[in-house]
């Protein structure tokens, strides 16, 4: 069965959609809520809480704007390079995952480059534990990284399957 090739533009469209969703949701929060204002969405479980984050995930590395900008430029460059190198023959799950990470990284990059901070607003509480507040870009990055891990776990299986099929074909040719 021949796999249909997908143009590289599809992965950039995915990244652009992630970027747009992140941008629009952050602007909606900024224009409709005051800083630190909370809106309960699902009781105490899911609360929209408008905060500024000058650090990374979980608020670590506060005030390290230039470090994050540099790291983001390196990550984005690596993803773009890999997409261009692999989009014709790469694994679809991995390429979609990279597109999600790309869109999320660019979303947070824009905020850090212009404002020196990102807008975070999604807060989840699990009993007495409050998960660190995050945004749509963070969601895309986490889902993308999870998909990269899943792809890496599935890759040996795919390679073994491909190897077994190749051996079968060679065996048929000898018979």
PAMARTI-805181 format. One record per atom (N, C-alpha, C, O): residue number from 1; residue in one letter; atom name; x, y, z. Coordinates in steps of 0.02 Angstrom, whole numbers, m for minus. Example, Ala and Ser with C-alpha at 12.3 -4.5 7.8 and 13.67 -1.06 7.14 Angstrom:
2
  num  residu  atome       X       Y       Z
    1       a      N     660    m284     390
    1       a     CA     615    m225     390
    1       a      C     660    m165     390
    1       a      O     712    m166     423
    2       s      N     642    m112     354
    2       s     CA     684     m53     357
    2       s      C     645       2     394
    2       s      O     670      57     402
This chain:
175
  num  residu  atome       X       Y       Z
    1       x      N      42     m59       0
    1       x     CA       0       0       0
    1       x      C      45      62       0
    1       x      O      88      70      43
    2       x      N      35     105     m47
    2       x     CA      75     166     m53
    2       x      C      46     220      m9
    2       x      O     m14     234     m11
    3       x      N      88     250      31
    3       x     CA      66     304      75
    3       x      C      65     370      36
    3       x      O     112     387       1
    4       x      N      11     405      43
    4       x     CA       4     469       8
    4       x      C      47     522      42
    4       x      O      46     529     103
    5       x      N      85     557       2
    5       x     CA     128     609      29
    5       x      C      88     671      44
    5       x      O      43     691       7
    6       x      N     104     701     100
    6       x     CA      70     763     120
    6       x      C     121     819     112
    6       x      O     178     813     132
    7       x      N      98     874      82
    7       x     CA     142     931      73
    7       x      C     162     962     139
    7       x      O     125     958     188
    8       x      N     219     993     139
    8       x     CA     244    1024     200
    8       x      C     197    1079     226
    8       x      O     195    1092     286
    9       x      N     160    1109     181
    9       x     CA     115    1164     200
    9       x      C      64    1141     252
    9       x      O      42    1181     293
   10       x      N      45    1077     251
   10       x     CA      m4    1051     300
   10       x      C      23    1061     371
   10       x      O     m14    1080     416
   11       x      N      87    1047     381
   11       x     CA     116    1054     448
   11       x      C     121    1127     469
   11       x      O     114    1143     528
   12       x      N     134    1171     421
   12       x     CA     134    1242     437
   12       x      C      64    1268     451
   12       x      O      56    1314     491
   13       x      N      14    1240     418
   13       x     CA     m56    1259     433
   13       x      C     m73    1238     504
   13       x      O    m105    1276     541
   14       x      N     m53    1178     524
   14       x     CA     m65    1156     593
   14       x      C     m31    1203     642
   14       x      O     m62    1224     691
   15       x      N      31    1220     630
   15       x     CA      68    1266     674
   15       x      C      34    1334     676
   15       x      O      28    1364     729
   16       x      N      11    1358     618
   16       x     CA     m22    1423     615
   16       x      C     m88    1422     653
   16       x      O    m106    1471     686
   17       x      N    m125    1367     649
   17       x     CA    m188    1361     687
   17       x      C    m175    1363     762
   17       x      O    m210    1396     800
   18       x      N    m124    1326     784
   18       x     CA    m106    1327     855
   18       x      C     m87    1398     876
   18       x      O    m110    1422     927
   19       x      N     m46    1430     836
   19       x     CA     m25    1499     851
   19       x      C     m86    1545     855
   19       x      O     m90    1585     901
   20       x      N    m132    1539     807
   20       x     CA    m191    1583     806
   20       x      C    m236    1570     866
   20       x      O    m260    1618     897
   21       x      N    m247    1507     883
   21       x     CA    m288    1492     942
   21       x      C    m257    1520    1005
   21       x      O    m291    1550    1046
   22       x      N    m192    1512    1011
   22       x     CA    m156    1538    1069
   22       x      C    m162    1614    1072
   22       x      O    m177    1643    1125
   23       x      N    m149    1647    1016
   23       x     CA    m151    1720    1013
   23       x      C    m221    1747    1030
   23       x      O    m228    1792    1071
   24       x      N    m272    1718     999
   24       x     CA    m340    1742    1010
   24       x      C    m362    1731    1082
   24       x      O    m392    1775    1113
   25       x      N    m347    1672    1110
   25       x     CA    m368    1659    1179
   25       x      C    m333    1706    1228
   25       x      O    m363    1730    1276
   26       x      N    m269    1719    1217
   26       x     CA    m233    1765    1261
   26       x      C    m262    1836    1256
   26       x      O    m270    1869    1307
   27       x      N    m277    1858    1196
   27       x     CA    m306    1925    1187
   27       x      C    m375    1930    1219
   27       x      O    m392    1980    1249
   28       x      N    m415    1877    1212
   28       x     CA    m481    1876    1244
   28       x      C    m475    1883    1320
   28       x      O    m512    1920    1351
   29       x      N    m428    1847    1348
   29       x     CA    m417    1851    1421
   29       x      C    m394    1921    1440
   29       x      O    m421    1950    1487
   30       x      N    m345    1948    1405
   30       x     CA    m318    2014    1420
   30       x      C    m371    2069    1415
   30       x      O    m372    2115    1456
   31       x      N    m415    2064    1366
   31       x     CA    m465    2117    1355
   31       x      C    m528    2109    1397
   31       x      O    m567    2156    1403
   32       x      N    m539    2050    1425
   32       x     CA    m601    2038    1462
   32       x      C    m593    2027    1536
   32       x      O    m642    2027    1574
   33       x      N    m531    2018    1559
   33       x     CA    m519    2006    1630
   33       x      C    m466    2054    1656
   33       x      O    m423    2077    1618
   34       x      N    m470    2068    1720
   34       x     CA    m417    2105    1753
   34       x      C    m364    2055    1775
   34       x      O    m379    1996    1787
   35       x      N    m302    2078    1782
   35       x     CA    m249    2035    1805
   35       x      C    m268    2003    1871
   35       x      O    m292    2038    1917
   36       x      N    m259    1939    1877
   36       x     CA    m276    1897    1935
   36       x      C    m350    1884    1944
   36       x      O    m370    1849    1991
   37       x      N    m391    1910    1900
   37       x     CA    m463    1896    1904
   37       x      C    m475    1823    1888
   37       x      O    m441    1794    1845
   38       x      N    m524    1793    1922
   38       x     CA    m541    1723    1911
   38       x      C    m614    1716    1890
   38       x      O    m657    1753    1913
   39       x      N    m625    1667    1845
   39       x     CA    m693    1650    1824
   39       x      C    m699    1575    1829
   39       x      O    m663    1538    1795
   40       x      N    m745    1552    1872
   40       x     CA    m755    1480    1879
   40       x      C    m791    1453    1818
   40       x      O    m844    1478    1799
   41       x      N    m763    1402    1788
   41       x     CA    m793    1371    1729
   41       x      C    m827    1306    1749
   41       x      O    m885    1294    1732
   42       x      N    m792    1264    1786
   42       x     CA    m820    1201    1813
   42       x      C    m804    1200    1887
   42       x      O    m754    1171    1908
   43       x      N    m847    1231    1926
   43       x     CA    m837    1234    1998
   43       x      C    m767    1256    2016
   43       x      O    m741    1304    1988
   44       x      N    m736    1221    2064
   44       x     CA    m667    1235    2083
   44       x      C    m617    1194    2043
   44       x      O    m557    1201    2051
   45       x      N    m642    1150    1999
   45       x     CA    m598    1107    1959
   45       x      C    m563    1146    1903
   45       x      O    m502    1141    1896
   46       x      N    m600    1185    1864
   46       x     CA    m571    1223    1808
   46       x      C    m590    1296    1816
   46       x      O    m649    1314    1814
   47       x      N    m539    1338    1823
   47       x     CA    m548    1409    1834
   47       x      C    m505    1447    1784
   47       x      O    m446    1431    1775
   48       x      N    m534    1498    1752
   48       x     CA    m495    1543    1711
   48       x      C    m465    1595    1758
   48       x      O    m502    1631    1792
   49       x      N    m399    1598    1761
   49       x     CA    m364    1644    1804
   49       x      C    m311    1681    1763
   49       x      O    m265    1650    1737
   50       x      N    m319    1746    1756
   50       x     CA    m274    1786    1714
   50       x      C    m211    1804    1754
   50       x      O    m214    1840    1804
   51       x      N    m154    1778    1730
   51       x     CA     m89    1796    1761
   51       x      C     m38    1809    1706
   51       x      O     m47    1789    1648
   52       x      N      16    1842    1725
   52       x     CA      74    1850    1681
   52       x      C     129    1804    1708
   52       x      O     139    1800    1769
   53       x      N     163    1770    1664
   53       x     CA     215    1724    1684
   53       x      C     280    1746    1650
   53       x      O     285    1747    1589
   54       x      N     329    1765    1690
   54       x     CA     394    1786    1664
   54       x      C     444    1729    1661
   54       x      O     502    1738    1643
   55       x      N     420    1669    1678
   55       x     CA     464    1611    1678
   55       x      C     441    1558    1629
   55       x      O     409    1573    1579
   56       x      N     458    1496    1645
   56       x     CA     438    1440    1603
   56       x      C     382    1402    1637
   56       x      O     347    1429    1680
   57       x      N     373    1340    1617
   57       x     CA     322    1298    1647
   57       x      C     330    1299    1723
   57       x      O     385    1296    1749
   58       x      N     274    1302    1756
   58       x     CA     272    1302    1829
   58       x      C     306    1363    1860
   58       x      O     322    1364    1919
   59       x      N     316    1414    1819
   59       x     CA     345    1477    1844
   59       x      C     420    1473    1859
   59       x      O     447    1518    1891
   60       x      N     453    1420    1835
   60       x     CA     525    1415    1849
   60       x      C     564    1463    1805
   60       x      O     539    1485    1753
   61       x      N     624    1478    1824
   61       x     CA     670    1522    1787
   61       x      C     639    1590    1772
   61       x      O     641    1614    1715
   62       x      N     610    1621    1823
   62       x     CA     581    1687    1815
   62       x      C     634    1737    1791
   62       x      O     692    1732    1809
   63       x      N     612    1785    1751
   63       x     CA     654    1840    1727
   63       x      C     712    1816    1682
   63       x      O     763    1850    1679
   64       x      N     704    1761    1648
   64       x     CA     755    1736    1602
   64       x      C     734    1744    1529
   64       x      O     740    1698    1489
   65       x      N     708    1803    1513
   65       x     CA     679    1817    1447
   65       x      C     726    1800    1390
   65       x      O     706    1765    1343
   66       x      N     788    1823    1391
   66       x     CA     835    1813    1336
   66       x      C     854    1740    1328
   66       x      O     864    1715    1273
   67       x      N     858    1705    1384
   67       x     CA     872    1633    1382
   67       x      C     815    1597    1345
   67       x      O     828    1556    1301
   68       x      N     753    1613    1362
   68       x     CA     696    1581    1329
   68       x      C     691    1599    1255
   68       x      O     674    1557    1214
   69       x      N     706    1661    1239
   69       x     CA     704    1682    1169
   69       x      C     756    1643    1129
   69       x      O     742    1620    1073
   70       x      N     816    1637    1156
   70       x     CA     869    1600    1122
   70       x      C     851    1527    1113
   70       x      O     857    1499    1058
   71       x      N     828    1496    1166
   71       x     CA     808    1425    1163
   71       x      C     753    1415    1112
   71       x      O     754    1368    1073
   72       x      N     704    1461    1111
   72       x     CA     648    1455    1064
   72       x      C     672    1461     992
   72       x      O     650    1424     949
   73       x      N     717    1508     979
   73       x     CA     744    1515     911
   73       x      C     779    1450     890
   73       x      O     771    1428     833
   74       x      N     817    1421     935
   74       x     CA     852    1358     919
   74       x      C     802    1301     906
   74       x      O     810    1264     858
   75       x      N     752    1295     949
   75       x     CA     702    1242     942
   75       x      C     662    1251     877
   75       x      O     652    1204     839
   76       x      N     639    1312     865
   76       x     CA     600    1326     804
   76       x      C     642    1312     742
   76       x      O     618    1282     694
   77       x      N     705    1333     743
   77       x     CA     750    1320     686
   77       x      C     758    1245     674
   77       x      O     755    1222     617
   78       x      N     767    1207     727
   78       x     CA     776    1135     721
   78       x      C     712    1102     694
   78       x      O     716    1057     652
   79       x      N     654    1124     717
   79       x     CA     591    1095     693
   79       x      C     581    1111     620
   79       x      O     563    1067     581
   80       x      N     592    1173     600
   80       x     CA     583    1192     530
   80       x      C     632    1153     486
   80       x      O     612    1128     433
   81       x      N     693    1147     507
   81       x     CA     743    1107     470
   81       x      C     719    1035     462
   81       x      O     721    1008     407
   82       x      N     696    1005     517
   82       x     CA     674     935     515
   82       x      C     612     926     471
   82       x      O     607     878     433
   83       x      N     565     972     477
   83       x     CA     505     968     435
   83       x      C     523     970     361
   83       x      O     497     931     321
   84       x      N     568    1015     343
   84       x     CA     588    1020     272
   84       x      C     626     958     249
   84       x      O     620     937     192
   85       x      N     664     930     294
   85       x     CA     704     871     277
   85       x      C     662     808     273
   85       x      O     676     764     233
   86       x      N     609     804     313
   86       x     CA     574     741     322
   86       x      C     501     740     300
   86       x      O     470     686     302
   87       x      N     473     795     277
   87       x     CA     400     796     266
   87       x      C     378     747     211
   87       x      O     321     725     213
   88       x      N     421     729     165
   88       x     CA     400     683     111
   88       x      C     400     610     133
   88       x      O     359     571     111
   89       x      N     447     594     178
   89       x     CA     454     523     196
   89       x      C     452     513     272
   89       x      O     462     457     295
   90       x      N     438     566     309
   90       x     CA     438     560     382
   90       x      C     376     526     408
   90       x      O     328     514     371
   91       x      N     378     510     471
   91       x     CA     321     479     504
   91       x      C     270     533     520
   91       x      O     286     583     552
   92       x      N     208     522     499
   92       x     CA     155     572     506
   92       x      C     143     594     577
   92       x      O     136     654     590
   93       x      N     142     547     625
   93       x     CA     130     565     694
   93       x      C     184     612     720
   93       x      O     169     662     753
   94       x      N     246     597     704
   94       x     CA     301     640     725
   94       x      C     297     709     694
   94       x      O     309     759     728
   95       x      N     280     713     631
   95       x     CA     277     777     596
   95       x      C     220     820     623
   95       x      O     228     881     631
   96       x      N     163     790     637
   96       x     CA     107     828     668
   96       x      C     128     851     737
   96       x      O     113     908     756
   97       x      N     161     808     775
   97       x     CA     184     827     842
   97       x      C     231     887     839
   97       x      O     225     933     878
   98       x      N     277     886     791
   98       x     CA     323     942     784
   98       x      C     287    1006     764
   98       x      O     306    1060     785
   99       x      N     235     999     723
   99       x     CA     195    1058     704
   99       x      C     160    1088     765
   99       x      O     156    1149     771
  100       x      N     135    1045     810
  100       x     CA     104    1070     871
  100       x      C     155    1107     915
  100       x      O     141    1161     940
  101       x      N     213    1078     923
  101       x     CA     266    1110     963
  101       x      C     287    1176     930
  101       x      O     297    1226     965
  102       x      N     293    1176     864
  102       x     CA     311    1237     828
  102       x      C     261    1293     840
  102       x      O     280    1349     857
  103       x      N     197    1278     832
  103       x     CA     145    1329     843
  103       x      C     144    1355     914
  103       x      O     138    1415     926
  104       x      N     151    1310     962
  104       x     CA     152    1330    1033
  104       x      C     214    1371    1050
  104       x      O     210    1421    1086
  105       x      N     271    1349    1025
  105       x     CA     334    1386    1038
  105       x      C     330    1456    1009
  105       x      O     352    1504    1042
  106       x      N     303    1463     949
  106       x     CA     298    1529     919
  106       x      C     248    1573     956
  106       x      O     258    1634     962
  107       x      N     194    1543     982
  107       x     CA     145    1581    1021
  107       x      C     176    1612    1083
  107       x      O     166    1671    1097
  108       x      N     212    1572    1121
  108       x     CA     244    1598    1181
  108       x      C     303    1643    1164
  108       x      O     317    1691    1201
  109       x      N     337    1629    1109
  109       x     CA     393    1671    1087
  109       x      C     369    1743    1074
  109       x      O     402    1791    1095
  110       x      N     313    1750    1040
  110       x     CA     287    1817    1024
  110       x      C     276    1857    1088
  110       x      O     297    1914    1093
  111       x      N     243    1826    1137
  111       x     CA     231    1861    1201
  111       x      C     296    1880    1235
  111       x      O     304    1936    1259
  112       x      N     343    1833    1238
  112       x     CA     406    1847    1272
  112       x      C     446    1901    1236
  112       x      O     476    1944    1268
  113       x      N     446    1899    1170
  113       x     CA     485    1947    1131
  113       x      C     456    2017    1138
  113       x      O     494    2065    1145
  114       x      N     390    2023    1137
  114       x     CA     359    2090    1139
  114       x      C     349    2115    1211
  114       x      O     363    2173    1225
  115       x      N     324    2071    1255
  115       x     CA     305    2093    1322
  115       x      C     351    2069    1378
  115       x      O     347    2094    1434
  116       x      N     395    2022    1363
  116       x     CA     439    1996    1415
  116       x      C     405    1946    1461
  116       x      O     433    1927    1513
  117       x      N     345    1925    1443
  117       x     CA     306    1879    1484
  117       x      C     252    1847    1441
  117       x      O     238    1871    1386
  118       x      N     223    1793    1466
  118       x     CA     167    1762    1430
  118       x      C     104    1768    1472
  118       x      O     107    1774    1534
  119       x      N      48    1767    1439
  119       x     CA     m17    1766    1472
  119       x      C     m35    1693    1485
  119       x      O     m38    1653    1438
  120       x      N     m47    1675    1547
  120       x     CA     m72    1609    1565
  120       x      C    m141    1618    1595
  120       x      O    m155    1669    1626
  121       x      N    m184    1567    1587
  121       x     CA    m252    1577    1611
  121       x      C    m290    1513    1628
  121       x      O    m343    1518    1660
  122       x      N    m266    1455    1610
  122       x     CA    m303    1393    1626
  122       x      C    m277    1364    1691
  122       x      O    m219    1346    1697
  123       x      N    m322    1359    1739
  123       x     CA    m304    1333    1805
  123       x      C    m347    1273    1820
  123       x      O    m409    1276    1815
  124       x      N    m315    1217    1838
  124       x     CA    m351    1157    1858
  124       x      C    m333    1139    1929
  124       x      O    m274    1141    1949
  125       x      N    m383    1122    1968
  125       x     CA    m374    1103    2037
  125       x      C    m397    1031    2046
  125       x      O    m450    1011    2023
  126       x      N    m355     992    2080
  126       x     CA    m371     923    2095
  126       x      C    m371     916    2171
  126       x      O    m319     902    2201
  127       x      N    m429     925    2201
  127       x     CA    m433     925    2274
  127       x      C    m394     985    2300
  127       x      O    m409    1042    2282
  128       x      N    m345     973    2343
  128       x     CA    m306    1027    2371
  128       x      C    m246    1046    2326
  128       x      O    m211    1094    2340
  129       x      N    m235    1008    2273
  129       x     CA    m179    1021    2228
  129       x      C    m201    1066    2170
  129       x      O    m250    1051    2136
  130       x      N    m165    1121    2160
  130       x     CA    m178    1166    2103
  130       x      C    m122    1157    2053
  130       x      O     m63    1170    2068
  131       x      N    m141    1135    1993
  131       x     CA     m92    1128    1939
  131       x      C     m70    1197    1917
  131       x      O    m112    1242    1915
  132       x      N      m7    1207    1900
  132       x     CA      16    1273    1878
  132       x      C     m26    1299    1819
  132       x      O     m45    1261    1774
  133       x      N     m39    1363    1819
  133       x     CA     m82    1395    1768
  133       x      C     m43    1397    1702
  133       x      O      17    1410    1701
  134       x      N     m79    1384    1647
  134       x     CA     m47    1379    1581
  134       x      C     m91    1409    1527
  134       x      O    m146    1434    1542
  135       x      N     m69    1406    1464
  135       x     CA    m106    1434    1408
  135       x      C    m112    1383    1351
  135       x      O     m88    1327    1357
  136       x      N    m143    1404    1296
  136       x     CA    m154    1358    1239
  136       x      C     m88    1337    1207
  136       x      O     m82    1280    1185
  137       x      N     m39    1381    1204
  137       x     CA      26    1363    1176
  137       x      C      58    1307    1217
  137       x      O      86    1260    1189
  138       x      N      53    1313    1283
  138       x     CA      80    1261    1327
  138       x      C      46    1194    1314
  138       x      O      78    1142    1313
  139       x      N     m20    1196    1304
  139       x     CA     m58    1135    1289
  139       x      C     m31    1102    1226
  139       x      O     m18    1041    1225
  140       x      N     m22    1141    1174
  140       x     CA       2    1114    1110
  140       x      C      72    1085    1118
  140       x      O      87    1032    1090
  141       x      N     115    1118    1156
  141       x     CA     183    1094    1166
  141       x      C     181    1027    1204
  141       x      O     216     980    1185
  142       x      N     142    1023    1257
  142       x     CA     138     961    1296
  142       x      C     109     904    1255
  142       x      O     135     848    1256
  143       x      N      55     917    1218
  143       x     CA      26     865    1175
  143       x      C      76     845    1122
  143       x      O      83     785    1107
  144       x      N     110     893    1092
  144       x     CA     161     878    1042
  144       x      C     217     835    1069
  144       x      O     238     786    1038
  145       x      N     242     852    1128
  145       x     CA     295     812    1159
  145       x      C     270     742    1176
  145       x      O     307     693    1166
  146       x      N     209     736    1201
  146       x     CA     180     670    1215
  146       x      C     176     629    1150
  146       x      O     189     569    1151
  147       x      N     157     661    1096
  147       x     CA     153     626    1031
  147       x      C     223     605    1007
  147       x      O     230     552     976
  148       x      N     273     646    1020
  148       x     CA     342     629    1001
  148       x      C     364     567    1040
  148       x      O     395     522    1012
  149       x      N     348     566    1105
  149       x     CA     366     507    1146
  149       x      C     329     446    1120
  149       x      O     359     392    1113
  150       x      N     264     453    1106
  150       x     CA     225     397    1079
  150       x      C     255     372    1013
  150       x      O     262     312    1003
  151       x      N     273     419     970
  151       x     CA     303     400     906
  151       x      C     368     362     916
  151       x      O     382     314     881
  152       x      N     408     385     964
  152       x     CA     472     351     976
  152       x      C     461     281    1005
  152       x      O     502     236     993
  153       x      N     407     271    1042
  153       x     CA     392     205    1068
  153       x      C     366     159    1013
  153       x      O     378      99    1014
  154       x      N     330     188     965
  154       x     CA     302     149     910
  154       x      C     353     137     854
  154       x      O     346      89     816
  155       x      N     404     179     849
  155       x     CA     452     175     794
  155       x      C     487     107     790
  155       x      O     491      80     735
  156       x      N     511      78     845
  156       x     CA     543      12     839
  156       x      C     495     m41     812
  156       x      O     514     m85     774
  157       x      N     432     m36     833
  157       x     CA     382     m84     809
  157       x      C     372     m77     734
  157       x      O     368    m126     698
  158       x      N     367     m14     711
  158       x     CA     358      m2     639
  158       x      C     419     m27     600
  158       x      O     412     m58     548
  159       x      N     478     m12     627
  159       x     CA     539     m33     592
  159       x      C     544    m109     590
  159       x      O     564    m136     538
  160       x      N     525    m143     644
  160       x     CA     526    m216     644
  160       x      C     475    m243     594
  160       x      O     488    m291     558
  161       x      N     416    m212     592
  161       x     CA     364    m233     544
  161       x      C     388    m224     473
  161       x      O     377    m267     431
  162       x      N     422    m168     460
  162       x     CA     449    m155     393
  162       x      C     504    m206     377
  162       x      O     508    m231     321
  163       x      N     545    m220     427
  163       x     CA     600    m268     418
  163       x      C     572    m337     404
  163       x      O     597    m372     360
  164       x      N     519    m358     441
  164       x     CA     488    m423     430
  164       x      C     458    m427     360
  164       x      O     464    m479     327
  165       x      N     425    m374     338
  165       x     CA     395    m373     271
  165       x      C     450    m379     218
  165       x      O     441    m413     168
  166       x      N     505    m345     228
  166       x     CA     561    m348     181
  166       x      C     589    m419     178
  166       x      O     605    m443     123
  167       x      N     595    m452     235
  167       x     CA     620    m521     236
  167       x      C     571    m567     200
  167       x      O     593    m612     163
  168       x      N     506    m557     210
  168       x     CA     455    m597     176
  168       x      C     462    m590     101
  168       x      O     459    m639      64
  169       x      N     470    m528      77
  169       x     CA     477    m515       6
  169       x      C     539    m550     m22
  169       x      O     537    m579     m76
  170       x      N     593    m546      15
  170       x     CA     655    m578      m8
  170       x      C     647    m654     m10
  170       x      O     671    m687     m55
  171       x      N     612    m681      40
  171       x     CA     599    m753      43
  171       x      C     556    m775     m15
  171       x      O     568    m829     m44
  172       x      N     506    m735     m33
  172       x     CA     462    m751     m89
  172       x      C     502    m751    m154
  172       x      O     489    m792    m199
  173       x      N     548    m705    m160
  173       x     CA     587    m700    m222
  173       x      C     634    m761    m229
  173       x      O     647    m783    m285
  174       x      N     658    m787    m173
  174       x     CA     702    m845    m176
  174       x      C     664    m909    m191
  174       x      O     691    m956    m221
  175       x      N     601    m912    m171
  175       x     CA     561    m973    m181
  175       x      C     539    m984    m252
  175       x      O     505   m1033    m266
